[in-house]
């Protein structure tokens, strides 16, 4: 698939989220030491709080991943936030013939690396009871239905009970693992019969929300009430006061998971393992004091981050405007190179589009059922490491062939809209860490652009189809069904248009042509033979139209001709052609009747205001005189 190194797949969701920042960097650093490649399948899931529509088609990519190309798989199930998706991913991974490690949730049949959250919570409660001598301790839980919340609350109650304190301490409040319940929680704890000395929160985000609400109510932390969190987030380390917390050691998790997968093939793999969290006792519980010089530097760093965020936001807005201008798929590469400036340094980027059995791209309206084959439409290789292949690839070769045997780390994400999955994007970063959230935004903009191109293509094809149908209907409305010539309406439209387009004075010509003896043919040989004679006459007339003449069947056996920029010479050539072609037809047709034509013409100088009806009346009169002058006219009536 890639090179001679082992290939590990990582399935996760929201890898750039605050909670998972640094996770990929930890795995990549350990992978370098062990000499393995990692292919991250990163999903975004639900975007925003109210709709999961985006995530529905995103996970269609799972069905096209061939797991046999991997020597091991890591499953991080904690981030999947669209209902039923985690079960769908697990079902897919059960098909794998290689070992699968679950690092954040216990899955039967996988090797599970569990966090010993209970030990971390136990040490946190014991810290407040034994070190700070608190007896009134409140607890802010996550949603009571969440497994992590249940485990952490249970351990809190067990330790409180062991210490001879009320099981629920100074009260248990159900939070949301997010920032929305801080105000409500603060009012809850401050309204207790005895104000708590400390509140233990089941994660850092709720601790930040609670402390912010306490501050608004004049509560000093930790002087009046001490607060702790859980999970060791970046926000908790930068919030003032810094949050006493329990951190999950990413490097330990990465090393255990990757070592298990690399040693499994040699028969040295172990069963389920556990990672012990580390407690950090800092300012929010009173174990450390603020270092003002350090905090000033932290504030400066935050200011720089905010400024950088503003630049990145402007770049994202510019990318949106640039992508919105694209009219062709071929323009995507230059747009990516110009706009991909705000999510980190990358060394390679590839966009693969799904195709149908005929090789048609999924972003075209002709594409039928997808086949699981993909074709590159963007190929950016800044180091020239990859073997360029513009042919179709299948699910067993999602990564292009590379010419080096050093570890590589790839991130694959779906490119899709609400209706269909177009394909996938693959990026390789220059450093160990994953891209930032602006890459997610860029891919979303890219998907919207491709959806627009797809929709425009459908509209254009529909328009072309309707236009062709309209032209066909229009042609039928101005065509004579029997002869294929213009009918009277068609002749009138085109001849009037031609005369209206005259520039200054010009000589025009009109002709009226009438068949001789059509009634005799119909009476003696039948109307079908009469129709055949009319078609033969029409064919002769059309064959004579070599100088831009407009010809039409006016009705029955009568035909009209109009021509701009005409001359006596052209008219003579036309009339001679009629006589000659009638003679040739009669000599070869074997019919018991002859095709003969009477005709009259009018050459006149006119301009765009000329009245073609006047010229046709003159031509008709002259045609009648020609017909009457024929000696056998009564016999051929």
C-alpha positions in Angstrom: 0.0 0.0 0.0 2.6 2.6 1.1 6.1 1.3 1.8 7.7 -1.6 3.5 6.7 -0.4 7.0 3.8 -1.7 9.0 0.6 0.2 8.5 -1.7 1.1 11.4 -5.2 2.6 10.8 -6.7 5.0 13.3 -10.5 5.5 13.4 -11.6 8.6 15.3 -13.9 11.6 15.3 -13.2 15.3 15.8 -9.5 14.8 16.1 -8.9 18.6 16.1 -11.3 19.2 18.9 -10.1 20.8 22.1 -10.1 17.6 24.0 -8.1 15.7 21.4 -5.5 18.4 20.6 -2.1 16.7 20.7 -3.5 13.2 20.5 -2.2 12.6 16.9 1.1 14.2 17.8 1.6 11.7 20.6 0.8 8.7 18.3 3.0 10.1 15.6 6.0 10.5 17.9 5.7 7.0 19.2 5.2 5.7 15.6 8.4 7.3 14.5 10.3 5.4 17.3 8.6 2.1 16.3 9.0 2.7 12.6 5.3 2.4 11.5 2.9 4.3 9.3 -0.4 5.6 10.6 -3.5 6.3 8.4 -6.0 8.4 10.4 -9.6 8.1 9.3 -11.0 11.3 10.8 -14.7 12.2 10.8 -16.4 15.4 11.9 -19.8 14.0 12.9 -22.3 16.5 14.1 -21.4 20.1 13.4 -23.1 22.6 15.7 -25.7 21.7 18.3 -28.9 21.3 16.3 -28.2 19.3 13.2 -26.5 16.0 12.4 -27.3 16.2 8.7 -23.7 16.7 7.7 -22.6 13.5 9.4 -25.1 11.2 7.7 -23.2 10.8 4.3 -19.8 11.4 5.9 -19.7 7.8 7.3 -20.5 6.3 3.9 -16.7 6.3 3.4 -16.5 3.5 6.0 -18.0 1.0 3.6 -15.3 1.6 1.0 -12.3 1.0 3.3 -10.5 -2.3 2.7 -9.1 -3.3 6.2 -6.8 -5.9 4.8 -4.3 -3.3 3.9 -3.6 -2.7 7.6 -1.5 -4.6 10.1 -3.4 -3.1 13.1 -6.2 -0.8 13.9 -6.8 1.7 16.7 -10.4 2.7 17.5 -11.1 5.9 19.4 -14.9 5.6 20.0 -15.4 8.5 22.4 -15.8 11.3 19.9 -18.6 9.9 17.7 -21.5 12.2 18.2 -24.0 11.0 15.6 -26.4 8.4 16.9 -25.7 4.9 15.8 -22.4 5.7 14.1 -20.1 4.3 16.7 -21.9 0.9 16.4 -21.6 1.1 12.6 -17.8 1.7 12.9 -17.4 -1.1 15.4 -19.3 -3.5 13.1 -17.0 -2.6 10.2 -13.9 -3.1 12.4 -15.1 -6.5 13.5 -14.4 -7.6 9.9 -10.7 -6.9 10.3 -8.3 -9.9 10.3 -5.6 -7.8 12.1 -5.8 -6.9 15.8 -7.9 -3.9 16.9 -7.2 -1.8 19.9 -9.9 0.4 21.5 -8.4 3.3 23.5 -11.3 5.2 25.0 -14.3 2.9 25.3 -14.5 -0.8 26.2 -15.5 -3.0 23.2 -15.9 -6.7 23.5 -13.6 -8.6 21.2 -11.0 -5.8 20.9 -7.9 -5.2 23.0 -9.0 -2.4 25.3 -6.7 0.2 26.8 -8.9 1.6 29.5 -8.3 4.8 31.5 -8.4 4.1 35.2 -10.7 7.1 35.7 -11.8 5.6 39.0 -8.3 5.8 40.4 -8.0 9.4 39.3 -11.3 10.4 40.9 -10.4 8.5 44.1 -7.2 10.4 44.4 -9.0 13.7 43.7 -11.6 13.1 46.5 -8.9 11.9 48.9 -6.9 15.0 48.2 -9.7 17.3 49.4 -10.6 15.1 52.4 -7.0 14.3 53.5 -4.9 17.2 52.4 -7.4 20.1 52.6 -9.5 18.5 55.4 -12.8 19.3 53.6 -15.9 17.6 54.7 -18.5 19.5 52.7 -17.7 18.5 49.1 -20.1 18.9 46.2 -20.0 17.0 42.9 -20.9 18.4 39.4 -21.6 15.3 37.3 -21.9 14.9 33.6 -25.2 13.6 32.1 -26.4 10.8 34.4 -26.8 8.6 31.3 -23.2 8.9 30.2 -20.9 6.0 31.1 -18.0 8.2 32.1 -20.3 10.4 34.3 -21.7 7.2 35.9 -18.2 5.9 36.7 -16.9 9.1 38.1 -20.0 9.8 40.3 -19.9 6.2 41.6 -16.2 6.6 42.7 -17.0 9.9 44.3 -19.8 8.4 46.4 -17.7 5.3 47.3 -14.8 7.4 48.6 -17.2 9.8 50.5 -18.8 6.8 52.1 -15.5 5.2 53.1 -14.5 8.5 54.7 -17.7 8.5 56.8 -19.1 11.4 55.0 -22.6 11.8 53.3 -22.6 9.8 50.1 -23.7 12.8 48.0 -21.5 15.2 50.0 -22.8 18.7 49.7 -25.0 17.9 46.8 -24.8 16.3 43.3 -25.7 18.4 40.3 -26.2 16.9 36.8 -24.2 18.9 34.3 -23.6 18.5 30.5 -19.9 18.0 30.1 -19.8 21.4 28.5 -20.1 25.1 29.4 -23.9 25.6 29.5 -24.8 24.6 33.1 -22.3 26.8 35.1 -24.9 29.4 36.2 -27.4 26.8 37.2 -24.8 24.8 39.1 -23.5 27.8 41.0 -27.0 28.7 42.2 -27.5 25.0 43.2 -24.4 24.8 45.4 -24.8 28.3 46.9 -28.4 27.5 47.9 -27.4 24.4 49.9 -28.1 24.5 53.7 -24.3 24.5 54.2 -22.1 26.0 51.5 -19.6 23.5 50.1 -15.9 23.9 50.9 -15.1 22.5 47.5 -16.8 21.2 44.3 -15.4 18.4 42.3 -16.4 18.6 38.6 -16.5 15.5 36.3 -14.6 17.4 33.6 -12.6 20.7 33.1 -15.2 22.4 30.9 -17.8 22.3 33.6 -15.2 23.4 36.1 -14.5 26.5 34.0 -18.2 27.3 33.7 -18.8 26.8 37.4 -15.8 29.0 38.5 -16.9 31.7 36.0 -20.4 31.7 37.6 -18.9 31.7 41.1 -16.8 34.7 40.3 -19.8 36.7 39.0 -21.5 36.0 42.4 -18.5 37.3 44.4 -17.1 33.9 45.3 -13.3 33.7 45.7 -11.6 30.6 44.3 -10.1 28.8 46.2 -10.5 31.1 49.2 -14.3 30.6 49.5 -14.8 27.5 47.5 -12.2 25.2 45.9 -13.0 23.6 42.5 -11.4 20.8 40.6 -12.0 19.3 37.1 -11.1 16.2 35.2 -9.4 15.3 31.8 -6.5 17.8 31.9 -7.6 20.0 29.0 -5.7 22.9 27.4 -8.4 25.3 28.6 -8.0 24.1 32.2 -4.2 24.8 32.1 -4.7 28.4 30.8 -7.8 29.4 32.8 -7.1 31.5 35.9 -6.8 30.1 38.4 -5.4 27.0 36.8 -7.6 24.0 37.4 -6.7 21.2 39.6 -7.5 18.2 37.4 -6.9 14.6 36.4 -5.0 14.2 33.1 -5.0 11.3 30.7 -1.4 10.7 29.6 -1.6 10.6 25.8 2.0 9.4 25.3 1.4 6.4 27.6 -1.8 5.5 25.7 -0.1 5.9 22.3 2.9 3.8 23.4 0.7 1.0 24.8 -1.6 0.9 21.7 1.2 0.9 19.1 3.4 -1.5 21.0 0.6 -3.9 21.3 -0.1 -3.8 17.6 3.5 -4.1 16.6 4.2 -7.0 19.0 1.0 -8.9 18.3 2.3 -10.3 15.0 5.2 -11.8 16.9 3.0 -13.4 19.4 3.9 -11.0 22.2 0.6 -9.1 22.4 -1.1 -8.8 25.8 -4.7 -8.6 26.6 -6.6 -5.6 27.9 -4.4 -2.9 29.6 -5.0 0.1 31.7 -3.5 3.6 31.8 -3.2 5.4 35.1 -4.2 9.0 35.0 -2.1 11.7 36.7 -3.5 14.1 39.2 -2.5 17.8 38.9 -3.0 19.8 42.1 -2.7 23.5 41.3 -4.3 26.9 41.9 -8.0 26.1 42.0 -7.7 24.0 45.1 -5.1 26.2 46.7 -2.0 24.0 46.3 -0.2 26.5 44.1 -0.1 30.3 43.9 -0.1 32.4 40.8 3.2 33.3 39.3 2.4 36.7 37.8 5.4 36.7 35.4 4.3 33.3 34.0 0.7 34.4 33.7 1.7 37.6 31.9 3.5 35.5 29.4 0.5 33.2 29.1 -1.7 36.2 28.4 0.7 37.4 25.7 0.6 33.9 24.1 -3.2 33.9 24.2 -3.1 37.4 22.5 -0.9 36.0 19.8 -3.1 33.1 19.3 -6.2 35.3 19.0 -4.3 37.5 16.5 -3.3 34.4 14.5 -6.9 33.2 14.6 -8.0 36.5 13.1 -5.6 36.0 10.2 -6.7 32.4 9.7 -10.3 33.5 9.7 -9.6 36.1 7.0 -7.9 33.4 5.0 -10.8 31.1 5.4 -13.2 33.8 4.2 -10.9 34.5 1.2 -10.9 30.7 0.4 -14.7 30.6 0.5 -14.9 33.5 -2.0 -12.3 31.9 -4.2 -14.0 28.5 -4.2 -17.3 30.1 -4.9 -16.0 31.4 -8.2 -14.9 28.1 -9.6 -16.7 26.8 -12.7 -14.7 23.7 -13.5 -13.3 20.8 -11.5 -9.9 21.4 -13.1 -9.6 24.7 -11.2 -9.6 23.0 -7.8 -5.8 22.4 -7.7 -4.8 26.0 -8.2 -7.5 27.1 -5.8 -6.2 24.7 -3.1 -2.6 25.8 -3.6 -3.6 29.5 -3.3 -5.9 29.1 -0.4 -4.4 26.3 1.8 -2.4 28.7 4.0 -4.0 28.7 7.4 -4.2 25.1 8.8 -0.6 24.2 9.1 2.3 23.1 6.8 1.4 20.2 4.6 3.7 18.1 2.4 1.1 16.4 0.2 -2.6 16.7 -0.5 -4.7 14.4 -2.7 -8.4 14.6 -3.6 -9.9 11.3 -4.9 -13.3 11.3 -6.5 -15.5 8.2 -6.5 -16.5 6.9 -10.0 -19.2 4.6 -11.5 -18.6 1.5 -13.6 -18.0 3.7 -16.7 -15.3 5.8 -14.9 -17.5 8.8 -14.6 -16.8 11.1 -11.6 -19.3 11.3 -8.8 -19.6 15.1 -9.2 -21.0 14.7 -12.7 -24.7 14.3 -13.5 -24.0 11.2 -15.7 -22.5 9.3 -12.7 -24.7 6.3 -11.8 -24.1 3.8 -9.0 -20.7 4.3 -7.3 -18.3 1.3 -7.5 -15.8 1.9 -4.8 -13.2 3.0 -7.3 -11.6 6.4 -7.0 -9.7 8.8 -9.3 -7.4 11.6 -8.2 -8.5 15.1 -9.3 -6.1 17.0 -7.1 -2.5 15.8 -6.8 -0.1 18.0 -4.8 3.2 16.4 -3.8 5.6 19.1 -2.5 8.5 16.7 -1.9 8.0 14.5 -5.0 7.8 11.4 -2.9 4.8 9.8 -4.5 4.4 7.8 -7.7 1.9 9.7 -9.8 -1.0 7.5 -10.8 -4.0 9.1 -12.6 -5.7 5.7 -13.1 -8.6 4.4 -11.0 -7.7 3.0 -7.6 -9.9 0.8 -5.4 -10.4 0.6 -1.7 -7.3 -1.6 -1.2 -5.0 1.2 -2.3 -6.4 4.4 -0.7 -2.9 5.7 -0.2 -0.7 6.5 -3.2 2.6 4.6 -3.5 5.5 6.4 -1.9 9.2 6.2 -2.6 10.6 6.4 1.0 10.8 3.9 3.9 10.4 6.5 6.7 7.2 6.6 8.7 4.4 8.6 7.1 1.2 9.9 8.8 -1.9 10.4 6.7 -5.3 11.9 7.4 -8.2 10.8 5.3 -11.6 12.6 5.5 -14.8 12.2 3.5 -15.8 14.9 0.9 -19.5 14.8 0.6 -22.8 16.7 0.7 -26.1 15.9 2.3 -27.1 13.8 -0.7 -24.0 11.8 -1.6 -20.3 11.1 -0.9 -18.1 12.4 -3.6 -14.9 10.9 -2.5 -12.1 11.5 0.1 -9.3 13.9 0.8 -5.9 12.8 2.0 -3.3 15.1 3.6 0.1 14.6 5.0 1.5 17.3 7.4 5.2 18.3 7.7 5.3 18.0 11.5 3.9 15.5 14.0 0.8 17.3 14.9 -2.5 17.3 13.0 -3.9 20.3 11.1 -6.0 22.8 12.9 -9.8 23.3 12.5 -9.4 25.6 9.5 -8.6 22.5 7.4 -12.0 21.1 8.4 -13.5 24.4 7.3 -11.6 24.3 4.0 -12.8 20.7 3.3 -16.4 21.8 4.0 -16.0 24.7 1.6 -14.5 22.3 -0.9 -17.4 19.9 -0.6 -19.9 22.8 -1.0 -18.0 23.9 -4.1 -18.1 20.3 -5.6 -21.8 20.1 -4.7 -22.4 23.3 -6.5 -20.5 22.1 -9.6 -22.5 18.9 -9.5 -25.8 20.8 -9.1 -24.8 23.2 -11.9 -23.9 20.2 -14.1 -27.3 18.6 -13.5 -29.0 21.9 -14.2 -26.9 22.4 -17.4 -27.7 18.9 -18.6 -31.4 19.4 -17.8 -31.3 22.7 -19.6 -29.6 21.2 -22.6 -32.1 18.4 -22.7 -35.0 20.8 -22.4 -33.5 23.0 -25.0 -33.0 20.1 -27.4 -36.6 19.0 -26.7 -37.7 22.6 -27.3 -35.7 22.8 -30.6 -37.1 19.5 -31.7 -40.6 20.6 -30.9 -40.0 24.0 -32.6 -38.6 22.2 -35.6 -41.6 20.0 -35.8 -43.9 23.0 -35.5 -42.2 24.6 -38.6 -41.5 21.4 -40.6 -43.7 19.7 -43.1 -44.2 16.1 -41.9 -44.4 14.6 -45.4 -41.4 16.2 -47.1 -39.2 17.4 -44.2 -39.2 20.9 -45.7 -40.3 24.0 -43.9 -44.1 24.2 -43.6 -45.9 27.4 -44.4 -45.4 28.8 -40.8 -41.7 27.9 -41.0 -41.3 29.5 -44.4 -43.0 32.7 -43.3 -40.8 33.0 -40.1 -37.5 32.4 -41.8 -38.2 34.4 -45.0 -39.5 37.4 -43.0 -36.5 37.2 -40.7 -34.2 37.1 -43.7 -35.7 40.1 -45.4 -35.7 42.1 -42.1 -32.0 41.5 -41.8 -31.2 43.2 -45.1 -28.6 46.0 -44.9 -29.7 48.7 -47.3 -31.0 47.9 -50.8 -30.7 44.3 -52.1 -32.2 42.2 -54.9 -34.4 39.5 -53.5 -36.2 36.7 -55.3 -39.4 34.8 -54.6 -40.7 31.8 -56.4 -43.9 29.8 -56.4 -43.7 26.3 -57.7 -46.7 24.0 -58.3 -46.9 20.4 -59.3 -48.6 19.5 -62.6 -51.1 16.6 -62.6 -51.2 15.8 -58.9 -55.0 15.3 -59.0 -54.6 12.8 -61.8 -52.0 10.8 -59.8 -54.3 10.7 -56.7 -57.4 9.7 -58.7 -55.7 7.0 -60.8 -52.9 5.6 -58.5 -54.1 6.5 -55.1 -53.2 9.2 -52.5 -50.2 7.2 -51.2 -48.7 7.5 -54.6 -49.7 11.1 -54.7 -47.7 11.6 -51.4 -44.8 9.9 -53.0 -44.9 12.3 -56.0 -45.0 15.3 -53.6 -41.9 14.0 -51.8 -40.2 13.5 -55.1 -41.0 17.1 -56.1 -39.8 18.4 -52.8 -36.5 16.5 -53.1 -35.9 18.0 -56.6 -36.7 21.6 -55.3 -34.4 21.2 -52.3 -31.6 19.9 -54.5 -31.8 23.1 -56.5 -31.4 25.2 -53.4 -27.6 25.9 -53.7 -27.5 29.7 -53.2 -29.0 30.2 -49.8 -32.6 29.8 -50.9 -35.3 29.2 -48.2 -37.8 26.6 -49.5 -41.1 25.5 -48.0 -44.2 23.6 -48.8 -47.1 26.1 -48.7 -49.7 23.3 -48.7 -50.9 20.6 -51.1 -48.6 20.5 -54.1 -47.5 24.2 -53.9 -44.0 25.3 -52.8 -42.6 28.7 -51.9 -38.9 29.9 -52.4 -37.3 33.0 -51.0 -33.6 34.2 -51.4 -31.7 37.3 -50.5 -28.9 38.8 -52.6 -30.1 37.1 -55.7 -29.6 37.6 -59.5 -31.0 36.6 -62.9 -28.1 34.2 -63.3 -28.9 32.4 -60.0 -32.6 32.3 -61.0 -31.9 30.8 -64.4 -29.6 28.2 -62.8 -32.4 27.3 -60.4 -35.0 26.9 -63.1 -32.7 24.9 -65.3 -32.0 22.6 -62.4 -35.7 22.0 -61.9 -36.2 21.0 -65.5 -33.1 18.8 -65.6 -33.8 17.0 -62.3 -37.4 16.4 -63.2 -36.2 14.7 -66.4 -33.6 12.6 -64.6 -36.2 11.5 -62.1 -38.8 10.6 -64.7 -36.3 8.5 -66.7 -35.2 6.5 -63.7 -38.2 6.2 -61.4 -40.2 3.5 -63.3 -43.4 5.3 -62.2 -46.4 5.3 -64.6 -46.6 9.1 -64.2 -44.2 12.0 -64.6 -43.1 14.7 -62.2 -43.4 18.1 -63.9 -43.5 21.5 -62.2 -44.9 24.9 -63.1 -43.1 27.9 -61.6 -43.2 31.7 -61.5 -40.7 34.1 -60.0 -40.2 37.7 -59.0 -36.8 39.5 -58.8 -37.1 42.8 -57.0 -34.9 45.4 -55.3 -36.0 46.1 -51.7 -34.8 46.8 -48.2 -35.7 45.5 -44.7 -39.1 47.0 -45.0 -40.0 44.9 -48.1 -43.3 43.0 -48.0 -42.6 39.4 -49.1 -46.3 38.7 -49.6 -46.4 41.2 -52.5 -43.5 39.4 -54.2 -45.1 36.0 -53.7 -48.4 37.3 -55.3 -46.4 38.3 -58.4 -44.6 35.0 -58.4 -47.9 33.1 -58.1 -49.5 35.0 -61.0 -46.4 34.2 -63.2 -46.6 30.5 -62.1 -50.2 30.3 -63.1 -49.4 31.8 -66.5 -46.6 29.2 -66.9 -49.0 26.4 -66.1 -51.6 27.7 -68.5 -49.1 27.9 -71.3 -48.5 24.2 -71.3 -50.2 22.5 -74.3 -51.2 19.3 -72.4 -52.4 21.1 -69.2 -56.0 19.7 -69.5 -54.8 16.1 -69.9 -52.6 16.5 -66.8 -55.0 18.3 -64.6 
